[in-house]
Structures are given as C-alpha cells and as structure tokens.
Amino acid sequence: MPGESEQAPRLQPRWFIVLFWKAHRALFRVTGGRFGLWPARAQRWGAMRLTTIGRRSGQERSVMLGYLEDGPNLAALAMNGWGQGEPAWWLNLQAHPQARAQLADGTREVVAHAATGAERARLSDLWRSLDKDLDGYARLRSTETAVVVFEPRISVEG
C-alpha cells in the first residue's frame, strides 16, 4: 500500500514535549498573558489558551493549543502531544462542549464538536498544508486524532 514504507517522523522525547507545553503555559501566566499567544496566519498555526470545565471536578481547566482559523471557527487537533490516549481537554469538551478560547486578539465563547466527513477531510488538508509530517505523526498514535471545531457560542439574552 502507498505510504506503508514511509518512515515516521522523529519526535522529541515525551518528557520534552510535556515540559515545553508546561513552560509555554507558565510563560503565559508569569507575563500576565503578554507572551504565549499568537494569531494563526495563512501559512502558520496560532496558539490559544482554551479553558474547559473538568468532566470530573467541574472546575475550570486551561491548556495551550495550536489552532487554525476556518472562517468564524477555530480548529485544533486532539493529538495529546502525539502521545497515546485522548488529551484531557478533549475528554472535558466531550462532557461539556462549551468553552472559552483566549486568542492574541481577544476571548471567544465557543462550543466544540468533532469534525466528521467532508469537514474533517477539509480541515485535515488545511493542517497538512502547514505540516508536511502530519500523517507521519498521526501514524504514531494507535487511535485516530480528532479534529476539533470551535464554533462561536451565540448568547441568548433573556
């Protein structure tokens, strides 16, 4: 089959990936949010701070994520640093899909869902256009990586 003999891209050790994202989150906190977020561009993903509600604790949980813009929506990969298992933020969103996305230019109230079908294929192609190793990284995981879409949450005034 095509691609079976392709070698998977080399990842940094798991401890390094985890440390990097913890340091990223700490930089954001220490600088009061002045550093750590950047906007998505045509040929570059952006960084956002996503706040979810913990599925067990009911408490707010925040994480730094890479994202792409897709019209009014945002899209992220639930890749868990390309490690096994689902990331906690995605499990939280499956239980409580409403969240807050803090971007470099402001905060958005959003509701999340997993992209499927044509939407998933289109967004996966968009991610692939920015990362030539995306499919290789995905092959390192035993489960499919969810493409998560964050749609603007429309508030209904009483």
N, C-alpha and C positions, 0 to 999 in steps of 0.2 A: 504494500500500500504506500502511496506517496506520504512522505514525511516520517515514516516509522524509523528510518535510519538516521534522521536528523538528531544531532546531539542536543540535549537540553542545555540552555544557557547556564552559566555558573552563577550561583547566588552567593552573596556574602553569608557567613555563618549565621544561624538563627539568633544567637546571642547579640550579634552586631545589629541585626535588623531591629530587634526589640529595643536595644539600647538607643539606636538612632531615633526611633519614634518617641521614646520616653524623653530623650533630650530635646526633641522638637517641641513636645508639649510643655516641658519645663521652660524653654526659651520663651514661649508664648506667655506663660504665666508670669515669669520674672520681669518681662518687659511690659507687662500690662497690656498685652495684645499688639504692641507696636511691631513685633517681629514674629514671623511664623506663618502668616497667611499671605498668599499671593494669588492674583487672579489667573484664571485659565485664559489662554490665548489660542490663536488659530493652530499653532504647532507645539503647544505646551500645556500640560495639565496644570491645574491650580491646586492650592492647598486650602482646606476649610477646617473649621472646628465644628464637629457635629455633636449635639447634645441630645441624648435619648433618655428614656425612662427605663431603668433597670427592670427586667422581667420578673425578677425575684424580690429585689429590695424595694422597688417603687421609687428609688432615689434617682436624681439626675446623674448621668454618666457622660463624660465628654471624651472625645477622641479626635485626633488629627487624621484627615483623609485626603487623598488625591481625588480630584474630580474634574469632569469636563462639563461645559455648558452645552445644552441642547435646547435652543430656543429659551423658553422661560424655565425649563427644568435643568436639574443638575444630575449627573450620572457618576456613580462610583463603582468600583469592583470590590466585592466582599472577599478579598483574597487572603486575609489573615497573614500578611507578610509572606505570601506564597507558602505558608505552613499548612499543615493538615487541620481539618476542622473548620467550623464557621467562626468568624470573628464575633465577639460578644456584642458589638454594636448592631450587627445584622440580626442576631438572635433577639436582641431587645426590640428592634424595629418590627420583627415578625409578631411580637406580642403587643407592641404599642407603636403603630406606624407613624404617629405624629412626632415631629422632632423640630429642632432649631438648628439651622445651618448658619454659622458665622463666617462670612466671607471678608475679603480685604476691603470691600466697599459697603459693608453693612450686614445686617442679620435678616434672615428669611425664616418664616414659619413654614414648614414643609410637611408633606405626607409621603411616605415611601412605599414603593412596591417593587417586586422583582420584574424586570423586563422579560418578556417571553416572545416567541415567534419572530416576526419581522422587526419589531422594536429591538429585541435582543441582538439580532443579526446586525442591524444598522449601527447600534451603539458599540458592539464589539468591533466592527470595522473601523469606527471612529477611533477607538482606543488603539487598534492595530496600526493606524496611520501615525500614531505618536510613539509607539513602542514596537519595534520590529521583533522583539523577543517575547511578546505577549503569549503566543501559543506555546512556546517552549516552557515558559514559566508555568502556564496553566497545566501542562503535562506533568509537572512535579507534584501536583495535588491529585489525590485519589477520587475527589469529588468535583463536580462542575462548580466553577466560580460564578456566583450570582452577579448579575449586572443590576445594580440597584438604582432606581429612578426616584428622584426627589421632586415632587410637583409642588408648586406654591399652594399653601393652605389658604383657602378663602374663608375669612372670618364672617360670621353671620351676626350682625348686630340685632339685639333683642327686639 
